[in-house]
């Protein structure tokens, strides 16, 4: 017969300030099978845990109920206490009398006390039917996959490699570096972005433990923590990277020029190209969409009746390449790799401001984005560091910045703050003044958010040293008048309308998740929010973990961050991954679903609803195909249990019988 101990936590005044603890204790002592009741001040403290351990030994307890906070907070803590006392850690049940009781019924102490009694009675009825559970062990593949080659992914890969762990870094673009590679300088120190980033990029490429897969993307993911199986699509560059010497002849002589994505459309690149001079790897890729020879091949393959004008065959890059590295026969490859942990650092993209008709809707050439101005400010940018009006190449003397374009705006579905815009406007206004002392900058803002170290001082520097005028208010309209852009707005602090004739308008476009982030999240079975940013398991206590064990997130894939925060996030994710990959075996939570094959009718509705792909199909000796649960993938969510029509599935630790006992104990 079970001997149940009940421990009712005061949690300081969090619980005891609302719930009548003596009354609850008296009620608990009358419950069936309860042989011991105690009320530690803080059950989760070392003193409180010691009291639990001592009571188990002294009173021969075989089951334990802890009435305290949410099991999300301290269920693991108390399971460890049971194990230390020699009791199976899964013979524990927690009654949440803090969040679900004291915190939500603070205005009715009598009702809160009665509810606490009921919750404890239900927990006692359930724990009486608990059975000992034993975790299983699985081996670990000691390799890590990092998805995304921006600064967060680079930092994570380096930290893992330096921990002597083999890493595969997958980047969708032809080069690593991400958005930071596009920046001229970084705030608040105004140090050269390339000077910080490029050595890290080179270090990654030369690290003996890191394998770079650029121009590649994750196609599918299966398996579980410690044993992920990943298919990676490596797209054909049409250039043999082993033969290529990066001499540059091919991209210098290529006649086809298109808009450069790296320069945010402010410059041109060839159809065979490297994105920027310091690219890693410094090997070109052929843009199949714009290559004249590829277009010629497509023209040849098309039915004669549908052919248009015959394009030029070209092949100049192939004819002029000294080592004969151009390889038209190169094909896409699908690589199958195994990993023990995965870090997702897919970065961000900037908001498409063309939805703002009042700002010209993308039709006014001298209305540009902050990223476009960044490329012009860069000495390695399309204008060699000279800021010019896109319309006529003139040097702007009056520049107006508009904040929160695609941020903090419910109208475009982006109510969140993009975190970095206030600071990069201040930075760019300072740099404009340094480039040309005659430039006068204006900033229209809602309010200034400068929360990082040295950020407030930097913002003041823009105003006091660079003479930037800050105007609190929104801009209602921008229109062309001759060579000027007329910016109509307001200064709400002065209570007056403002009209500025500007040479250049810079929109501080907000950040949003990288293209394809939600699709990747679905492949990985990890969550994402309304806006497409990846979800942490807990924003405070587990900020780089996801609900899928072994998969971690870092950088702007999670939400808007500046460079220092992204680097710290990448390192944090690497540390968590090392925690898994440093082990020989991993133990899995035994609270998983279990299928009774005799009852299974092979409808496989459980397979459809399982968010973790934990339901597999098994062929029995009688040739019946039934559902089976992969315990390494199962997270015990219970969806399969609730949808199973014949009741063939039970959840260990929360079986139908245990849940029914809880309900029967409830006095309505």
SULNORLIN-V875084 format. One record per residue. N is the residue number from 1. SS is DSSP state (@ for helix, = for strand, . for the rest). PSI is psi in whole degrees, 0 to 359 (NA if undefined). Layout:
n->(N & N)
ss->(SS & SS)
psi->(PSI & PSI)
//
This chain:
n->(1 & 2 & 3 & 4 & 5 & 6 & 7 & 8 & 9 & 10 & 11 & 12 & 13 & 14 & 15 & 16 & 17 & 18 & 19 & 20 & 21 & 22 & 23 & 24 & 25 & 26 & 27 & 28 & 29 & 30 & 31 & 32 & 33 & 34 & 35 & 36 & 37 & 38 & 39 & 40 & 41 & 42 & 43 & 44 & 45 & 46 & 47 & 48 & 49 & 50 & 51 & 52 & 53 & 54 & 55 & 56 & 57 & 58 & 59 & 60 & 61 & 62 & 63 & 64 & 65 & 66 & 67 & 68 & 69 & 70 & 71 & 72 & 73 & 74 & 75 & 76 & 77 & 78 & 79 & 80 & 81 & 82 & 83 & 84 & 85 & 86 & 87 & 88 & 89 & 90 & 91 & 92 & 93 & 94 & 95 & 96 & 97 & 98 & 99 & 100 & 101 & 102 & 103 & 104 & 105 & 106 & 107 & 108 & 109 & 110 & 111 & 112 & 113 & 114 & 115 & 116 & 117 & 118 & 119 & 120 & 121 & 122 & 123 & 124 & 125 & 126 & 127 & 128 & 129 & 130 & 131 & 132 & 133 & 134 & 135 & 136 & 137 & 138 & 139 & 140 & 141 & 142 & 143 & 144 & 145 & 146 & 147 & 148 & 149 & 150 & 151 & 152 & 153 & 154 & 155 & 156 & 157 & 158 & 159 & 160 & 161 & 162 & 163 & 164 & 165 & 166 & 167 & 168 & 169 & 170 & 171 & 172 & 173 & 174 & 175 & 176 & 177 & 178 & 179 & 180 & 181 & 182 & 183 & 184 & 185 & 186 & 187 & 188 & 189 & 190 & 191 & 192 & 193 & 194 & 195 & 196 & 197 & 198 & 199 & 200 & 201 & 202 & 203 & 204 & 205 & 206 & 207 & 208 & 209 & 210 & 211 & 212 & 213 & 214 & 215 & 216 & 217 & 218 & 219 & 220 & 221 & 222 & 223 & 224 & 225 & 226 & 227 & 228 & 229 & 230 & 231 & 232 & 233 & 234 & 235 & 236 & 237 & 238 & 239 & 240 & 241 & 242 & 243 & 244 & 245 & 246 & 247 & 248 & 249 & 250 & 251 & 252 & 253 & 254 & 255 & 256 & 257 & 258 & 259 & 260 & 261 & 262 & 263 & 264 & 265 & 266 & 267 & 268 & 269 & 270 & 271 & 272 & 273 & 274 & 275 & 276 & 277 & 278 & 279 & 280 & 281 & 282 & 283 & 284 & 285 & 286 & 287 & 288 & 289 & 290 & 291 & 292 & 293 & 294 & 295 & 296 & 297 & 298 & 299 & 300 & 301 & 302 & 303 & 304 & 305 & 306 & 307 & 308 & 309 & 310 & 311 & 312 & 313 & 314 & 315 & 316 & 317 & 318 & 319 & 320 & 321 & 322 & 323 & 324 & 325 & 326 & 327 & 328 & 329 & 330 & 331 & 332 & 333 & 334 & 335 & 336 & 337 & 338 & 339 & 340 & 341 & 342 & 343 & 344 & 345 & 346 & 347 & 348 & 349 & 350 & 351 & 352 & 353 & 354 & 355 & 356 & 357 & 358 & 359 & 360 & 361 & 362 & 363 & 364 & 365 & 366 & 367 & 368 & 369 & 370 & 371 & 372 & 373 & 374 & 375 & 376 & 377 & 378 & 379 & 380 & 381 & 382 & 383 & 384 & 385 & 386 & 387 & 388 & 389 & 390 & 391 & 392 & 393 & 394 & 395 & 396 & 397 & 398 & 399 & 400 & 401 & 402 & 403 & 404 & 405 & 406 & 407 & 408 & 409 & 410 & 411 & 412 & 413 & 414 & 415 & 416 & 417 & 418 & 419 & 420 & 421 & 422 & 423 & 424 & 425 & 426 & 427 & 428 & 429 & 430 & 431 & 432 & 433 & 434 & 435 & 436 & 437 & 438 & 439 & 440 & 441 & 442 & 443 & 444 & 445 & 446 & 447 & 448 & 449 & 450 & 451 & 452 & 453 & 454 & 455 & 456 & 457 & 458 & 459 & 460 & 461 & 462 & 463 & 464 & 465 & 466 & 467 & 468 & 469 & 470 & 471 & 472 & 473 & 474 & 475 & 476 & 477 & 478 & 479 & 480 & 481 & 482 & 483 & 484 & 485 & 486 & 487 & 488 & 489 & 490 & 491 & 492 & 493 & 494 & 495 & 496 & 497 & 498 & 499 & 500 & 501 & 502 & 503 & 504 & 505 & 506 & 507 & 508 & 509 & 510 & 511 & 512 & 513 & 514 & 515 & 516 & 517 & 518 & 519 & 520 & 521 & 522 & 523 & 524 & 525 & 526 & 527 & 528 & 529 & 530 & 531 & 532 & 533 & 534 & 535 & 536 & 537 & 538 & 539 & 540 & 541 & 542 & 543 & 544 & 545 & 546 & 547 & 548 & 549 & 550 & 551 & 552 & 553 & 554 & 555 & 556 & 557 & 558 & 559 & 560 & 561 & 562 & 563 & 564 & 565 & 566 & 567 & 568 & 569 & 570 & 571 & 572 & 573 & 574 & 575 & 576 & 577 & 578 & 579 & 580 & 581 & 582 & 583 & 584 & 585 & 586 & 587 & 588 & 589 & 590 & 591 & 592 & 593 & 594 & 595 & 596 & 597 & 598 & 599 & 600 & 601 & 602 & 603 & 604 & 605 & 606 & 607 & 608 & 609 & 610 & 611 & 612 & 613 & 614 & 615 & 616 & 617 & 618 & 619 & 620 & 621 & 622 & 623 & 624 & 625 & 626 & 627 & 628 & 629 & 630 & 631 & 632 & 633 & 634 & 635 & 636 & 637 & 638 & 639 & 640 & 641 & 642 & 643 & 644 & 645 & 646 & 647 & 648 & 649 & 650 & 651 & 652 & 653 & 654 & 655 & 656 & 657 & 658 & 659 & 660 & 661 & 662 & 663 & 664 & 665 & 666 & 667 & 668)
ss->(. & . & . & = & = & = & = & = & . & . & . & . & . & . & . & . & . & . & . & . & @ & @ & @ & @ & @ & @ & @ & @ & @ & . & . & . & . & = & = & = & = & = & . & . & . & . & . & . & . & @ & @ & @ & @ & @ & @ & @ & @ & @ & @ & @ & @ & @ & @ & . & . & . & = & = & = & = & = & = & . & . & @ & @ & @ & @ & @ & @ & @ & @ & @ & @ & @ & @ & @ & @ & . & . & . & . & . & . & . & = & = & = & = & = & . & @ & @ & @ & @ & @ & . & . & . & . & . & . & @ & @ & @ & @ & @ & @ & @ & @ & @ & @ & @ & @ & @ & @ & @ & @ & @ & @ & @ & . & . & . & . & . & . & . & . & = & = & = & = & . & . & . & = & = & = & = & = & . & . & . & @ & @ & @ & @ & @ & @ & @ & @ & @ & @ & @ & @ & . & . & . & = & = & = & = & = & . & . & . & . & . & . & . & @ & @ & @ & @ & @ & . & . & = & = & . & . & . & . & = & = & @ & @ & @ & @ & @ & @ & @ & @ & @ & @ & @ & @ & @ & @ & . & . & . & = & = & = & = & . & . & = & = & = & = & = & = & = & = & = & . & . & = & = & = & = & = & = & = & = & . & . & . & . & = & . & . & . & . & . & . & . & . & . & @ & @ & @ & @ & @ & . & . & . & = & = & = & . & . & . & . & . & . & . & . & = & = & = & . & = & = & . & . & . & . & . & . & . & . & . & . & . & = & = & . & . & . & . & . & @ & @ & @ & @ & @ & @ & @ & @ & @ & @ & . & . & @ & @ & @ & . & . & . & . & . & . & . & . & . & @ & @ & @ & @ & @ & . & . & . & . & . & = & . & . & . & . & . & . & = & = & = & = & = & = & = & . & = & = & = & = & . & . & . & = & = & = & . & . & @ & @ & @ & . & @ & @ & @ & . & . & . & . & . & . & . & = & = & = & @ & @ & @ & @ & @ & @ & @ & @ & . & . & . & . & . & . & . & . & . & . & . & . & . & . & . & . & . & . & . & . & = & = & = & = & = & = & = & = & . & . & . & = & @ & @ & @ & . & = & . & . & . & . & . & . & @ & @ & @ & @ & @ & @ & @ & @ & @ & @ & @ & @ & @ & @ & @ & . & . & . & . & = & = & = & = & = & = & . & . & . & . & . & . & . & . & . & @ & @ & @ & @ & @ & @ & @ & @ & @ & @ & . & . & . & . & = & = & = & = & . & . & = & = & = & = & = & = & = & . & . & = & = & = & = & = & = & = & = & . & . & . & . & = & = & = & = & = & = & = & . & = & = & = & = & = & = & . & = & = & = & . & . & . & @ & @ & @ & @ & @ & @ & @ & @ & . & . & . & = & . & . & . & . & . & = & . & . & . & = & . & . & . & = & . & . & = & . & . & . & . & . & = & = & = & . & @ & @ & @ & . & . & . & . & . & @ & @ & @ & @ & @ & @ & @ & @ & @ & @ & @ & @ & @ & @ & @ & @ & @ & @ & @ & . & . & . & = & = & = & = & . & . & . & . & = & = & = & . & . & . & . & . & . & . & . & . & @ & @ & @ & @ & @ & . & . & . & . & . & = & = & = & = & = & . & . & . & . & . & = & = & = & = & = & . & . & . & . & . & . & . & . & . & @ & @ & @ & @ & @ & . & . & . & . & . & = & = & = & . & . & . & . & @ & @ & @ & @ & @ & @ & @ & @ & @ & @ & . & . & .)
psi->(138 & 143 & 110 & 132 & 135 & 126 & 118 & 110 & 138 & 327 & 51 & 241 & 2 & 318 & 309 & 338 & 345 & 313 & 136 & 93 & 313 & 321 & 320 & 320 & 317 & 319 & 321 & 325 & 339 & 354 & 147 & 139 & 359 & 120 & 350 & 138 & 135 & 159 & 74 & 150 & 311 & 99 & 330 & 346 & 167 & 322 & 317 & 318 & 322 & 322 & 322 & 313 & 315 & 320 & 323 & 315 & 312 & 321 & 7 & 39 & 139 & 350 & 151 & 136 & 124 & 118 & 103 & 235 & 192 & 141 & 339 & 332 & 309 & 16 & 318 & 321 & 312 & 331 & 320 & 321 & 319 & 316 & 321 & 335 & 4 & 12 & 144 & 126 & 346 & 7 & 40 & 143 & 137 & 135 & 118 & 94 & 11 & 284 & 318 & 1 & 282 & 319 & 332 & 354 & 35 & 341 & 2 & 84 & 323 & 316 & 321 & 319 & 316 & 321 & 321 & 318 & 316 & 317 & 320 & 320 & 319 & 319 & 321 & 317 & 323 & 313 & 336 & 337 & 7 & 147 & 149 & 136 & 149 & 123 & 154 & 159 & 141 & 150 & 169 & 128 & 116 & 61 & 149 & 145 & 127 & 122 & 110 & 123 & 29 & 191 & 324 & 316 & 321 & 315 & 316 & 316 & 317 & 317 & 320 & 315 & 320 & 343 & 13 & 32 & 133 & 132 & 140 & 120 & 116 & 126 & 132 & 326 & 168 & 345 & 156 & 174 & 326 & 205 & 330 & 331 & 338 & 346 & 150 & 301 & 165 & 145 & 156 & 7 & 348 & 33 & 155 & 124 & 316 & 324 & 331 & 314 & 316 & 316 & 325 & 320 & 315 & 319 & 320 & 315 & 333 & 356 & 130 & 341 & 357 & 129 & 123 & 130 & 87 & 168 & 38 & 160 & 157 & 128 & 318 & 155 & 132 & 177 & 201 & 176 & 130 & 342 & 60 & 142 & 121 & 133 & 125 & 123 & 115 & 109 & 148 & 126 & 344 & 19 & 128 & 109 & 336 & 324 & 326 & 134 & 4 & 36 & 334 & 355 & 320 & 312 & 340 & 326 & 346 & 127 & 343 & 116 & 131 & 169 & 135 & 121 & 322 & 323 & 15 & 37 & 5 & 351 & 184 & 155 & 167 & 169 & 335 & 126 & 162 & 143 & 322 & 167 & 323 & 20 & 144 & 117 & 150 & 56 & 137 & 166 & 147 & 123 & 104 & 338 & 326 & 350 & 129 & 325 & 320 & 319 & 323 & 317 & 318 & 323 & 319 & 321 & 341 & 150 & 142 & 327 & 337 & 358 & 140 & 213 & 136 & 121 & 164 & 139 & 326 & 250 & 27 & 319 & 320 & 317 & 327 & 352 & 114 & 316 & 7 & 52 & 344 & 126 & 96 & 340 & 355 & 135 & 159 & 147 & 146 & 115 & 135 & 118 & 154 & 140 & 155 & 335 & 155 & 134 & 128 & 116 & 65 & 358 & 213 & 171 & 164 & 155 & 140 & 104 & 0 & 346 & 345 & 93 & 329 & 343 & 14 & 350 & 30 & 8 & 345 & 116 & 332 & 12 & 110 & 173 & 165 & 325 & 325 & 319 & 323 & 319 & 324 & 325 & 336 & 135 & 334 & 10 & 184 & 338 & 11 & 29 & 3 & 123 & 124 & 152 & 128 & 332 & 319 & 3 & 4 & 156 & 120 & 141 & 333 & 117 & 131 & 128 & 139 & 123 & 166 & 44 & 100 & 13 & 150 & 41 & 105 & 334 & 329 & 14 & 27 & 74 & 351 & 159 & 137 & 2 & 318 & 349 & 315 & 320 & 323 & 337 & 316 & 316 & 312 & 328 & 325 & 315 & 323 & 319 & 323 & 323 & 322 & 106 & 344 & 353 & 135 & 123 & 144 & 142 & 118 & 126 & 158 & 303 & 157 & 129 & 105 & 80 & 353 & 175 & 120 & 3 & 318 & 317 & 322 & 318 & 320 & 324 & 321 & 323 & 315 & 322 & 319 & 352 & 20 & 130 & 122 & 127 & 116 & 110 & 168 & 159 & 130 & 332 & 146 & 130 & 156 & 134 & 98 & 230 & 358 & 155 & 121 & 119 & 116 & 121 & 205 & 155 & 95 & 337 & 324 & 347 & 43 & 153 & 155 & 137 & 121 & 131 & 106 & 152 & 330 & 137 & 130 & 121 & 124 & 80 & 135 & 175 & 151 & 166 & 152 & 151 & 134 & 3 & 319 & 323 & 320 & 319 & 321 & 322 & 325 & 353 & 45 & 157 & 159 & 155 & 188 & 328 & 354 & 359 & 144 & 147 & 134 & 159 & 322 & 126 & 339 & 312 & 337 & 63 & 346 & 2 & 159 & 175 & 346 & 114 & 137 & 355 & 126 & 160 & 153 & 152 & 207 & 355 & 333 & 327 & 170 & 132 & 154 & 179 & 311 & 319 & 321 & 319 & 314 & 321 & 318 & 318 & 320 & 318 & 321 & 318 & 317 & 320 & 320 & 324 & 328 & 312 & 346 & 353 & 150 & 324 & 152 & 142 & 139 & 149 & 126 & 356 & 61 & 169 & 156 & 129 & 131 & 102 & 331 & 333 & 342 & 131 & 11 & 35 & 335 & 29 & 327 & 323 & 324 & 322 & 345 & 118 & 352 & 9 & 38 & 350 & 124 & 169 & 136 & 133 & 122 & 175 & 329 & 15 & 1 & 142 & 119 & 168 & 146 & 144 & 126 & 105 & 338 & 334 & 332 & 135 & 7 & 30 & 334 & 2 & 319 & 324 & 315 & 334 & 351 & 113 & 315 & 2 & 37 & 351 & 134 & 157 & 116 & 127 & 342 & 56 & 166 & 323 & 321 & 317 & 323 & 322 & 322 & 314 & 322 & 333 & 345 & 127 & 106 & NA)
//
